[in-house]
Amino acid sequence: MDISDTNETHPKDVPTGPDVIQGYLKTLDTSPGVYRMLDAESRVLYVGKARNLRARVSSYARPTGHSPRIARMIAMTASMMFLTTRTETEALLLEQNLIKQLKPKFNVLLRDDKSFPNILVTADHDFPQIKKHRGAKKEKGAYYGPFASAGAVNRTLNQLQRVFLLRDCSNAMFESRTRPCLQFQIKRCSAPCVGKISTEDYGQTVRDAEKFLTGKTTDIQARLAAEMSAASEAMAFERAAALRDRIKALTQVQTAQGINPQSVSEADIIALHMDGGQACVQVFFIRANQNWGNKDYYPRVGPDVDAAEVLEAFIGQFYDTREPPRQLILSNEIENPDLMAEALTGKLGRKVELLVPQRGEKAELIESALRNARESLARKMAETATQARLMKGVAEAFGLEGPPARIEVYDNSHIQGAFAVGAMIVAGPEGFMKNQYRKFNIRGEELTPGDDFGMMKEVLTRRFKRLIKEDPERKEGHWPDLLLIDGGAGQVSAVREIMEAHGVGDIPMVGVAKGVDRDAGKEEFYRTGKQPFALRHNDPVLYFIQRMRDEAHRFAIGTHRAKRAKSVGATPLDDVPGVGAARKRALLAHFGSAKAVARANLSDLKAVEGVSGALAEKIYDFFHERG
């Protein structure tokens, strides 16, 4: 891949527009590649691909004949960058990767890029565990997915436990059991931890579960029915009843799944609906002839972008970091279907088809997805309109220059200073921006336990030091237009001093304090140099502020609990290489505490069952090297 870089620094009066673009034509050839259009401050406006770079760029050099969006983009273009590639397919993949990285203003942009959960059947134990998994597939075992959401995975796991009685406990929990847990009592586990099922029989249930996850449910039902009949003839009525319950549960699962297409074994159903300059893409995940959930996306689009461009951009960005299925069933054509199919085929290592069905079961699936997309976009637009009114109300209530695009709310959580955390939540014109939430582990060693102001000072100092470093010009959209602080006049005054010390005292801030009887709905609002005031009891803006404050509190409490839970049960033994859960239990049972293990001599460590001489030396060295 060759790179031609023309991204130099530009003065404010640098020329822009078609004439600038025209100047690049003499240096370009007919190679495929990717181009970037930049404004006078070298910010990327647009990333595009081309089969022929010279031909594509020459189309932008024309002074007329463009849509309003493209005309605005051309008018702002002060420079361009080019990367030539060997093939147009390579250019397509590079284009989508760059769009995700750079988030250009004029590109269609997929804003939600979370990974999807899978179901993992582990392979590191005689009695495999079944569990939810998200992220890199590093753990040994068989992965099934993707599922549309954690809820879809949890429902499927619940069904699998009812039918196949597989364990979901960790290996450490499994090893520590001396009697069956509640899961066994409610018939959701076969209790292999205490020998209620043999390795062979458990292995068969694991194979059945894997068949279920690959769509082979008929085989399972037939075998279970034969086993039930044989048990009944042998007068093993208890076993026959248990098999009957499993068959019944399996039938209920199949009935409850809803969309279970017969002619589609592995596909993503992708439907696009556009209205009023906004778009919703609905994706249904079909695996093993089963519906594994659906999810809606709202890509950033402009008023003059056509459906083919939006859908192609969505597919390219959606599968940039995900494995595509064998088929993509689409609601409408995209601009370069053959090119996209070739790119996805190369990524998967097997053929990927793009289909736009006109009749039959696949068309019915698309119609269902389209209906969901229409309804989801209508709800989203209604919520956005309501949110816009609320933001306008916030601006009027607090005397802001205009509706805020970003409100940051801060809260702390601790227990008498222990496990202290700070939390920041963000709200914007489209509601809570959860991908912008941040948590802060309080590090100040000199803080007095329970010093809420000291904690807030640390949180705000870290927050704004980073903002000043990463975006000093305040152009990336990460600077708040309003800060909400939990507290009254004293808190507001103290926080204002912190902000001014960092040179950001111009950011509006409001303290939210409950009234004298501390009832919700009687909040008082404090601003620097102004009298406190209250909003009408039934004012929607008041409810909105309460929701933001409650969300900050929820997030702070959740972060605090997670930190506390992680610390409970932690011992220095967790850091010793080679000491797993079983050996940790053996050491604690032998010595009584981690402190006693740390003081033990080498011969005592060697006397512990399951601790080899080499491991005993590791443990001894670990504690004594630390002093």
C-alpha positions as CSV (number, residue, x, y, z in Angstrom):
1,M,0.0,0.0,0.0
2,D,1.4,3.4,-1.0
3,I,0.7,6.5,1.0
4,S,0.6,10.1,-0.3
5,D,0.3,12.5,2.6
6,T,-0.8,16.1,2.0
7,N,-2.0,16.9,5.5
8,E,0.1,20.0,6.3
9,T,-0.8,22.8,8.7
10,H,-3.2,25.4,7.2
11,P,-3.6,29.1,8.1
12,K,-7.0,30.4,8.8
13,D,-7.3,32.1,5.3
14,V,-6.3,29.0,3.4
15,P,-8.2,28.6,0.1
16,T,-10.9,25.9,0.0
17,G,-13.4,24.4,-2.5
18,P,-13.3,22.9,-6.0
19,D,-10.1,24.8,-7.1
20,V,-8.1,23.2,-4.2
21,I,-9.4,19.8,-5.2
22,Q,-8.6,20.4,-8.9
23,G,-5.0,20.9,-7.9
24,Y,-4.6,17.3,-6.8
25,L,-5.6,15.8,-10.1
26,K,-2.2,16.2,-11.8
27,T,-0.6,14.0,-9.1
28,L,-3.2,11.2,-9.1
29,D,-3.4,8.1,-11.3
30,T,-6.1,5.6,-11.9
31,S,-5.2,3.3,-8.9
32,P,-7.9,2.2,-6.4
33,G,-7.6,3.7,-3.0
34,V,-9.0,5.8,-0.2
35,Y,-9.1,9.5,0.1
36,R,-9.6,11.9,3.0
37,M,-11.0,15.5,2.7
38,L,-9.8,17.9,5.4
39,D,-10.8,21.4,6.4
40,A,-8.6,24.4,7.0
41,E,-7.7,23.1,10.5
42,S,-6.8,19.6,9.2
43,R,-9.9,18.0,10.6
44,V,-11.2,15.1,8.5
45,L,-14.5,15.9,6.8
46,Y,-15.0,12.8,4.8
47,V,-13.4,9.4,4.0
48,G,-14.2,7.7,0.7
49,K,-13.0,4.9,-1.4
50,A,-12.6,4.8,-5.2
51,R,-11.9,2.2,-7.9
52,N,-10.2,5.1,-9.8
53,L,-8.9,7.8,-7.5
54,R,-8.4,10.3,-10.3
55,A,-11.9,9.9,-11.7
56,R,-13.5,10.1,-8.2
57,V,-11.6,13.2,-7.2
58,S,-12.3,14.9,-10.5
59,S,-16.0,14.6,-9.8
60,Y,-15.5,16.7,-6.7
61,A,-13.6,19.4,-8.7
62,R,-16.8,20.3,-10.6
63,P,-18.4,23.5,-9.3
64,T,-22.0,22.3,-9.7
65,G,-24.2,19.2,-9.8
66,H,-23.8,18.2,-6.2
67,S,-26.3,17.5,-3.4
68,P,-26.4,20.1,-0.6
69,R,-24.4,17.9,1.7
70,I,-21.6,17.2,-0.8
71,A,-21.5,20.9,-1.8
72,R,-21.0,21.9,1.8
73,M,-18.2,19.4,2.2
74,I,-16.4,20.5,-1.0
75,A,-16.7,24.2,0.1
76,M,-15.0,23.3,3.4
77,T,-12.2,21.2,1.8
78,A,-8.8,22.7,2.2
79,S,-6.6,19.7,1.6
80,M,-6.8,15.9,0.8
81,M,-4.9,12.8,1.7
82,F,-4.7,9.6,-0.4
83,L,-3.8,6.0,0.2
84,T,-3.6,3.8,-2.8
85,T,-4.4,0.1,-2.5
86,R,-3.9,-3.0,-4.7
87,T,-7.6,-3.7,-5.1
88,E,-11.0,-2.0,-4.6
89,T,-11.9,-4.6,-2.0
90,E,-8.9,-3.6,0.0
91,A,-10.0,0.1,-0.4
92,L,-13.5,-0.8,0.9
93,L,-12.1,-2.4,4.1
94,L,-9.7,0.4,4.7
95,E,-12.4,3.0,4.2
96,Q,-14.7,1.5,6.8
97,N,-11.8,1.1,9.2
98,L,-10.8,4.8,8.9
99,I,-14.4,6.0,9.2
100,K,-14.7,4.1,12.5
101,Q,-11.4,5.6,13.7
102,L,-11.8,9.2,12.5
103,K,-15.6,9.7,12.7
104,P,-15.7,12.2,9.9
105,K,-18.4,14.8,9.9
106,F,-19.9,14.0,6.5
107,N,-19.8,10.2,6.5
108,V,-22.6,7.9,7.6
109,L,-21.5,6.8,11.0
110,L,-22.4,3.8,13.1
111,R,-22.4,5.2,16.6
112,D,-23.1,2.0,18.7
113,D,-20.2,-0.4,18.3
114,K,-20.4,-2.7,21.3
115,S,-19.4,-6.3,21.1
116,F,-22.1,-9.0,21.2
117,P,-22.2,-11.7,23.9
118,N,-21.8,-15.4,23.1
119,I,-22.5,-18.7,25.0
120,L,-19.4,-20.6,25.9
121,V,-19.3,-24.3,26.7
122,T,-15.9,-24.7,28.4
123,A,-13.5,-27.4,27.6
124,D,-11.1,-27.2,30.6
125,H,-12.9,-29.5,33.0
126,D,-14.4,-33.0,33.2
127,F,-17.8,-31.4,33.8
128,P,-18.0,-28.4,31.4
129,Q,-19.5,-25.1,32.5
130,I,-22.0,-23.2,30.3
131,K,-21.9,-19.4,30.6
132,K,-22.2,-16.0,29.0
133,H,-19.0,-14.7,27.3
134,R,-18.2,-11.3,25.8
135,G,-15.0,-10.2,24.3
136,A,-11.9,-12.0,22.9
137,K,-12.4,-15.7,22.5
138,K,-9.3,-16.7,24.6
139,E,-10.9,-19.3,26.9
140,K,-10.8,-22.9,25.7
141,G,-14.2,-24.2,24.6
142,A,-17.0,-24.0,22.0
143,Y,-18.5,-20.6,21.4
144,Y,-22.1,-20.1,20.1
145,G,-23.4,-16.7,18.9
146,P,-23.6,-13.9,18.5
147,F,-26.7,-13.0,20.5
148,A,-28.3,-9.6,20.2
149,S,-28.1,-8.7,23.9
150,A,-27.2,-10.0,27.3
151,G,-30.9,-10.5,27.9
152,A,-31.1,-12.9,24.8
153,V,-28.1,-14.9,26.2
154,N,-29.6,-15.1,29.7
155,R,-32.9,-16.3,28.3
156,T,-31.2,-19.0,26.3
157,L,-28.9,-20.0,29.2
158,N,-32.0,-20.3,31.4
159,Q,-33.7,-22.5,28.8
160,L,-30.6,-24.7,28.4
161,Q,-30.3,-25.2,32.2
162,R,-34.0,-26.2,32.4
163,V,-33.6,-28.8,29.6
164,F,-30.0,-30.1,30.0
165,L,-29.2,-29.4,33.7
166,L,-25.7,-28.0,33.0
167,R,-23.7,-26.2,35.7
168,D,-23.1,-22.5,35.4
169,C,-21.0,-22.2,38.6
170,S,-17.2,-21.3,38.4
171,N,-14.6,-24.0,38.7
172,A,-13.6,-22.6,42.1
173,M,-17.3,-22.8,43.3
174,F,-17.6,-26.3,41.8
175,E,-14.5,-27.6,43.7
176,S,-15.7,-26.1,47.0
177,R,-19.2,-27.7,47.1
178,T,-19.9,-30.4,49.7
179,R,-23.7,-30.6,49.0
180,P,-25.9,-29.6,46.1
181,C,-26.8,-25.9,45.7
182,L,-30.2,-24.3,45.0
183,Q,-29.9,-24.9,41.3
184,F,-30.1,-28.6,41.9
185,Q,-33.1,-28.2,44.2
186,I,-35.1,-26.2,41.5
187,K,-34.0,-28.7,38.8
188,R,-31.7,-26.4,36.9
189,C,-28.5,-28.4,37.5
190,S,-27.6,-32.1,37.7
191,A,-25.2,-31.5,40.6
192,P,-22.0,-33.0,39.2
193,C,-20.1,-31.3,41.9
194,V,-21.3,-33.9,44.5
195,G,-21.5,-36.9,42.2
196,K,-25.2,-36.9,41.4
197,I,-24.4,-37.6,37.7
198,S,-21.6,-39.6,36.1
199,T,-19.0,-38.0,33.8
200,E,-20.4,-40.0,30.9
201,D,-24.0,-39.0,31.4
202,Y,-23.0,-35.4,32.0
203,G,-21.0,-35.5,28.8
204,Q,-24.0,-36.7,26.9
205,T,-26.1,-33.7,28.2
206,V,-23.3,-31.4,27.1
207,R,-23.4,-32.9,23.6
208,D,-27.2,-32.5,23.6
209,A,-26.9,-28.9,24.5
210,E,-24.4,-28.3,21.7
211,K,-26.8,-30.0,19.3
212,F,-29.5,-27.7,20.5
213,L,-27.3,-24.6,19.9
214,T,-26.6,-25.8,16.3
215,G,-30.3,-26.4,15.6
216,K,-30.5,-30.2,15.9
217,T,-33.4,-30.3,18.3
218,T,-35.4,-33.1,16.5
219,D,-32.6,-35.6,17.2
220,I,-32.5,-34.7,20.8
221,Q,-36.3,-35.1,21.3
222,A,-36.3,-38.4,19.5
223,R,-33.5,-39.8,21.7
224,L,-35.0,-38.4,24.9
225,A,-38.4,-40.0,24.0
226,A,-36.7,-43.4,23.4
227,E,-34.9,-43.2,26.7
228,M,-38.2,-42.2,28.5
229,S,-40.0,-45.2,27.0
230,A,-37.1,-47.6,28.0
231,A,-37.1,-46.2,31.5
232,S,-40.9,-46.6,31.8
233,E,-40.7,-50.2,30.6
234,A,-37.9,-50.9,33.1
235,M,-40.2,-49.4,35.8
236,A,-37.6,-46.6,36.5
237,F,-40.5,-44.2,36.8
238,E,-38.5,-41.4,38.5
239,R,-36.0,-41.3,35.6
240,A,-38.9,-41.5,33.1
241,A,-40.6,-38.5,34.8
242,A,-37.3,-36.5,34.7
243,L,-37.0,-37.3,31.0
244,R,-40.6,-36.3,30.4
245,D,-40.0,-32.9,32.1
246,R,-36.9,-32.3,29.9
247,I,-38.9,-33.1,26.7
248,K,-41.7,-30.8,27.9
249,A,-39.2,-28.0,28.6
250,L,-37.5,-28.4,25.2
251,T,-40.9,-28.1,23.5
252,Q,-41.7,-25.0,25.5
253,V,-38.4,-23.5,24.5
254,Q,-39.0,-24.1,20.8
255,T,-42.5,-22.6,21.1
256,A,-41.3,-19.5,22.9
257,Q,-38.6,-18.6,20.4
258,G,-41.0,-16.9,18.0
259,I,-39.3,-16.5,14.6
260,N,-37.6,-19.8,13.8
261,P,-37.2,-19.8,10.0
262,Q,-37.0,-23.2,8.3
263,S,-35.2,-22.0,5.1
264,V,-32.6,-19.8,6.9
265,S,-30.0,-21.5,9.0
266,E,-27.4,-18.7,9.5
267,A,-28.0,-15.1,8.5
268,D,-28.3,-11.6,9.7
269,I,-31.6,-9.9,8.7
270,I,-30.8,-6.2,8.1
271,A,-33.6,-3.7,7.5
272,L,-33.3,0.1,7.1
273,H,-36.0,2.7,7.6
274,M,-35.3,6.4,7.0
275,D,-37.5,9.3,7.9
276,G,-36.9,13.0,8.5
277,G,-33.2,12.9,8.1
278,Q,-32.9,10.1,10.6
279,A,-32.3,6.3,10.1
280,C,-32.9,3.1,12.0
281,V,-31.3,-0.2,11.1
282,Q,-32.8,-3.3,12.6
283,V,-30.7,-6.5,12.8
284,F,-32.1,-9.9,13.5
285,F,-29.6,-12.7,14.3
286,I,-30.6,-16.0,13.0
287,R,-28.3,-19.0,13.9
288,A,-29.1,-22.7,13.7
289,N,-32.6,-21.9,12.4
290,Q,-33.3,-20.0,15.6
291,N,-33.9,-16.4,16.4
292,W,-31.1,-15.2,18.7
293,G,-32.5,-11.8,19.3
294,N,-32.6,-8.4,17.5
295,K,-31.1,-5.0,18.0
296,D,-31.7,-1.6,16.5
297,Y,-29.1,1.0,15.5
298,Y,-29.3,4.7,14.7
299,P,-26.5,5.6,12.3
300,R,-25.7,9.3,11.9
301,V,-27.0,10.4,8.5
302,G,-27.7,13.6,6.7
303,P,-31.0,14.7,5.1
304,D,-29.8,14.0,1.5
305,V,-28.1,10.6,2.0
306,D,-29.8,7.8,0.1
307,A,-30.7,4.4,1.5
308,A,-28.1,2.5,-0.5
309,E,-25.2,4.6,0.9
310,V,-26.5,4.3,4.4
311,L,-26.9,0.5,4.3
312,E,-23.5,-0.1,2.7
313,A,-21.8,2.2,5.3
314,F,-23.6,0.4,8.1
315,I,-22.6,-3.1,6.8
316,G,-19.0,-2.1,6.3
317,Q,-18.6,-0.6,9.8
318,F,-20.7,-3.3,11.5
319,Y,-18.6,-6.2,10.3
320,D,-15.3,-4.4,10.6
321,T,-14.6,-6.1,13.9
322,R,-17.2,-8.8,13.8
323,E,-17.5,-12.2,12.0
324,P,-20.2,-12.1,9.3
325,P,-22.6,-15.0,8.9
326,R,-23.0,-16.9,5.6
327,Q,-25.9,-14.7,4.5
328,L,-26.9,-11.1,4.9
329,I,-30.5,-10.6,4.0
330,L,-31.1,-7.0,3.2
331,S,-34.2,-4.7,2.9
332,N,-32.7,-2.9,-0.1
333,E,-29.8,-2.9,-2.5
334,I,-26.5,-1.3,-1.6
335,E,-24.1,0.6,-3.9
336,N,-21.5,-2.1,-4.3
337,P,-23.0,-5.5,-3.4
338,D,-20.4,-7.7,-5.2
339,L,-17.5,-5.7,-3.7
340,M,-19.0,-6.0,-0.2
341,A,-19.6,-9.7,-0.6
342,E,-16.0,-10.2,-1.8
343,A,-14.7,-8.2,1.2
344,L,-16.8,-10.2,3.8
345,T,-16.0,-13.5,2.1
346,G,-12.3,-12.7,2.5
347,K,-12.9,-11.8,6.2
348,L,-14.8,-15.0,7.0
349,G,-12.8,-17.4,4.8
350,R,-15.9,-18.8,3.2
351,K,-18.6,-17.5,0.9
352,V,-20.8,-14.7,2.2
353,E,-24.0,-13.9,0.2
354,L,-25.9,-10.6,0.1
355,L,-29.6,-11.1,-0.7
356,V,-32.5,-8.7,-1.3
357,P,-35.5,-11.2,-1.3
358,Q,-38.7,-10.3,-3.1
359,R,-40.9,-13.2,-1.9
360,G,-41.0,-16.2,0.4
361,E,-39.9,-16.7,3.9
362,K,-36.8,-14.5,3.6
363,A,-39.0,-11.6,2.4
364,E,-41.3,-12.2,5.4
365,L,-38.3,-11.9,7.7
366,I,-37.3,-8.6,6.1
367,E,-40.8,-7.3,6.4
368,S,-40.8,-8.1,10.1
369,A,-37.4,-6.4,10.6
370,L,-38.7,-3.3,8.6
371,R,-41.8,-3.1,10.8
372,N,-39.5,-3.1,13.9
373,A,-37.2,-0.5,12.3
374,R,-40.2,1.8,11.5
375,E,-41.6,1.5,15.1
376,S,-38.2,2.0,16.7
377,L,-37.4,5.1,14.7
378,A,-40.8,6.6,15.5
379,R,-40.2,6.0,19.2
380,K,-36.7,7.4,18.9
381,M,-37.9,10.6,17.1
382,A,-40.6,11.1,19.8
383,E,-38.0,10.7,22.6
384,T,-35.6,13.1,20.8
385,A,-38.3,15.7,20.5
386,T,-39.1,15.4,24.2
387,Q,-35.4,15.5,25.1
388,A,-34.9,18.7,23.0
389,R,-37.8,20.4,24.9
390,L,-36.2,19.3,28.2
391,M,-32.8,20.7,27.2
392,K,-34.4,24.0,26.2
393,G,-36.1,24.0,29.6
394,V,-32.8,23.4,31.4
395,A,-31.2,26.4,29.5
396,E,-34.1,28.7,30.5
397,A,-34.1,27.5,34.1
398,F,-30.4,28.1,34.7
399,G,-29.9,31.1,32.4
400,L,-27.7,29.3,29.8
401,E,-27.0,30.9,26.4
402,G,-28.6,27.9,24.6
403,P,-29.8,24.3,25.1
404,P,-26.8,22.3,26.4
405,A,-25.4,19.6,24.2
406,R,-23.6,17.9,27.1
407,I,-24.5,17.9,30.8
408,E,-22.2,16.2,33.2
409,V,-23.4,15.0,36.6
410,Y,-21.0,13.9,39.4
411,D,-21.4,11.8,42.5
412,N,-19.3,9.9,45.0
413,S,-19.8,6.6,46.8
414,H,-18.0,5.0,49.8
415,I,-18.5,3.4,53.2
416,Q,-16.8,5.6,55.8
417,G,-14.2,6.4,53.2
418,A,-13.5,2.8,52.2
419,F,-13.7,1.6,48.5
420,A,-14.2,5.2,47.5
421,V,-15.2,5.9,43.9
422,G,-16.3,8.9,41.9
423,A,-18.8,8.7,39.0
424,M,-19.7,10.9,36.1
425,I,-22.7,10.4,33.9
426,V,-23.5,12.4,30.8
427,A,-26.8,13.5,29.2
428,G,-27.3,15.0,25.8
429,P,-29.9,15.9,23.2
430,E,-30.7,12.1,22.7
431,G,-30.8,11.2,26.4
432,F,-28.2,9.5,28.6
433,M,-24.9,8.9,26.7
434,K,-23.8,5.7,28.5
435,N,-20.7,5.3,26.4
436,Q,-19.5,8.6,27.9
437,Y,-19.9,7.6,31.5
438,R,-16.7,7.5,33.6
439,K,-15.7,6.1,36.9
440,F,-12.8,7.3,39.1
441,N,-11.1,5.2,41.7
442,I,-10.2,7.7,44.4
443,R,-6.5,7.6,44.9
444,G,-5.8,10.4,47.4
445,E,-4.0,8.8,50.3
446,E,-4.1,11.9,52.4
447,L,-7.9,12.2,52.2
448,T,-9.8,12.0,55.5
449,P,-12.3,9.1,55.3
450,G,-15.6,10.4,54.2
451,D,-14.2,13.7,52.8
452,D,-16.7,14.2,50.0
453,F,-15.3,17.5,49.0
454,G,-11.8,16.1,48.8
455,M,-13.1,13.2,46.6
456,M,-14.9,15.7,44.3
457,K,-11.8,17.8,44.0
458,E,-9.7,14.7,42.9
459,V,-12.4,13.7,40.4
460,L,-12.8,17.1,38.8
461,T,-9.0,17.7,38.8
462,R,-8.4,14.4,36.9
463,R,-11.3,15.0,34.6
464,F,-10.4,18.5,33.5
465,K,-6.6,18.0,33.4
466,R,-7.3,15.3,30.8
467,L,-9.7,17.4,28.9
468,I,-7.3,20.3,28.7
469,K,-4.6,18.0,27.5
470,E,-6.7,16.1,24.9
471,D,-8.9,18.9,23.6
472,P,-7.5,22.3,24.6
473,E,-9.5,24.1,21.8
474,R,-12.8,22.5,23.0
475,K,-13.7,21.4,19.5
476,E,-14.3,17.6,19.9
477,G,-17.6,17.8,21.7
478,H,-16.3,16.4,25.0
479,W,-16.4,19.6,27.0
480,P,-19.6,20.0,29.1
481,D,-22.0,22.9,28.7
482,L,-23.3,22.4,32.2
483,L,-22.1,20.7,35.4
484,L,-24.6,19.4,38.0
485,I,-23.1,18.9,41.5
486,D,-24.8,17.2,44.4
487,G,-24.8,19.9,47.1
488,G,-25.6,23.4,48.2
489,A,-23.9,26.8,48.3
490,G,-20.7,25.5,50.0
491,Q,-20.2,22.7,47.5
492,V,-20.8,25.1,44.6
493,S,-18.3,27.6,45.9
494,A,-15.7,25.0,46.6
495,V,-16.1,23.4,43.1
496,R,-16.0,26.8,41.5
497,E,-12.5,27.4,43.1
498,I,-11.3,24.0,41.7
499,M,-12.6,24.9,38.2
500,E,-11.0,28.4,38.3
501,A,-7.7,26.9,39.5
502,H,-7.6,24.9,36.3
503,G,-8.7,27.8,34.1
504,V,-12.1,26.4,33.3
505,G,-14.2,28.6,35.5
506,D,-16.4,29.7,32.6
507,I,-18.3,26.4,32.5
508,P,-21.7,26.9,34.0
509,M,-22.4,24.8,37.1
510,V,-25.4,24.3,39.3
511,G,-25.6,22.7,42.8
512,V,-28.6,20.5,43.4
513,A,-29.6,20.2,47.1
514,K,-32.7,18.8,48.7
515,G,-34.9,21.1,50.7
516,V,-35.1,21.4,54.5
517,D,-37.1,18.2,54.9
518,R,-35.0,16.4,52.2
519,D,-38.0,15.4,50.1
520,A,-37.6,14.7,46.4
521,G,-39.5,17.4,44.5
522,K,-38.4,20.2,46.9
523,E,-34.9,20.5,45.5
524,E,-33.1,23.9,45.6
525,F,-30.7,25.0,43.0
526,Y,-27.5,27.0,43.7
527,R,-25.4,29.1,41.3
528,T,-22.4,31.2,42.0
529,G,-23.4,34.8,43.1
530,K,-27.1,34.2,42.8
531,Q,-29.9,33.4,45.1
532,P,-31.0,29.8,45.4
533,F,-34.3,29.0,43.8
534,A,-36.7,26.0,43.2
535,L,-38.7,24.8,40.2
536,R,-42.4,24.1,40.1
537,H,-43.2,20.8,41.8
538,N,-44.7,19.4,38.5
539,D,-42.1,21.0,36.2
540,P,-40.8,18.4,33.6
541,V,-37.4,20.0,33.9
542,L,-37.3,19.2,37.6
543,Y,-38.2,15.5,36.9
544,F,-35.4,15.4,34.3
545,I,-32.8,16.8,36.8
546,Q,-34.0,14.3,39.4
547,R,-33.5,11.5,36.8
548,M,-30.0,12.7,36.0
549,R,-29.1,12.9,39.7
550,D,-30.6,9.4,40.4
551,E,-28.7,8.0,37.4
552,A,-25.4,9.4,38.7
553,H,-26.2,7.9,42.1
554,R,-27.1,4.5,40.6
555,F,-23.9,4.5,38.6
556,A,-21.7,5.6,41.6
557,I,-23.3,3.0,43.9
558,G,-22.9,0.2,41.3
559,T,-19.3,1.1,40.7
560,H,-18.7,1.2,44.5
561,R,-20.3,-2.2,45.0
562,A,-18.3,-3.8,42.2
563,K,-15.1,-2.4,43.8
564,R,-16.1,-3.7,47.2
565,A,-17.1,-7.1,45.9
566,K,-13.8,-7.5,44.2
567,S,-11.9,-6.7,47.4
568,V,-14.0,-9.0,49.6
569,G,-12.3,-12.3,49.8
570,A,-9.1,-11.0,48.1
571,T,-5.9,-12.2,49.8
572,P,-2.2,-11.8,49.1
573,L,-2.3,-15.4,47.9
574,D,-4.2,-14.2,44.8
575,D,-1.0,-12.7,43.6
576,V,1.2,-15.7,44.0
577,P,2.0,-17.4,40.7
578,G,0.8,-21.0,40.5
579,V,-1.7,-20.7,43.4
580,G,-5.1,-21.3,42.1
581,A,-8.5,-21.7,43.9
582,A,-7.9,-25.2,45.1
583,R,-4.4,-24.6,46.5
584,K,-5.5,-21.3,48.0
585,R,-8.2,-23.2,49.9
586,A,-5.7,-25.9,51.0
587,L,-3.3,-23.3,52.3
588,L,-6.0,-21.3,54.2
589,A,-7.4,-24.5,55.7
590,H,-3.9,-25.6,56.8
591,F,-2.7,-22.3,58.2
592,G,-5.9,-20.5,59.0
593,S,-5.1,-17.1,57.3
594,A,-3.1,-15.6,54.5
595,K,-1.0,-13.8,57.2
596,A,0.0,-17.1,58.7
597,V,0.9,-18.5,55.2
598,A,3.1,-15.4,54.7
599,R,4.9,-16.2,58.0
600,A,5.3,-20.0,57.4
601,N,8.7,-21.5,56.9
602,L,9.5,-23.6,53.9
603,S,9.1,-27.0,55.5
604,D,5.6,-26.1,56.8
605,L,4.6,-25.0,53.3
606,K,5.8,-28.3,51.9
607,A,3.6,-30.2,54.3
608,V,0.4,-28.8,52.8
609,E,-1.5,-31.4,50.8
610,G,-1.3,-30.5,47.0
611,V,1.6,-28.1,47.4
612,S,4.8,-29.4,45.7
613,G,8.3,-28.5,46.8
614,A,8.7,-26.2,43.9
615,L,5.5,-24.3,44.6
616,A,6.3,-24.1,48.3
617,E,9.6,-22.4,47.3
618,K,7.6,-20.0,45.1
619,I,5.2,-19.1,47.9
620,Y,8.1,-18.6,50.4
621,D,10.1,-16.5,48.0
622,F,7.1,-14.4,47.1
623,F,6.4,-13.3,50.7
624,H,10.0,-13.0,51.8
625,E,11.1,-11.0,48.8
626,R,8.3,-8.6,49.6
627,G,9.6,-8.2,53.1
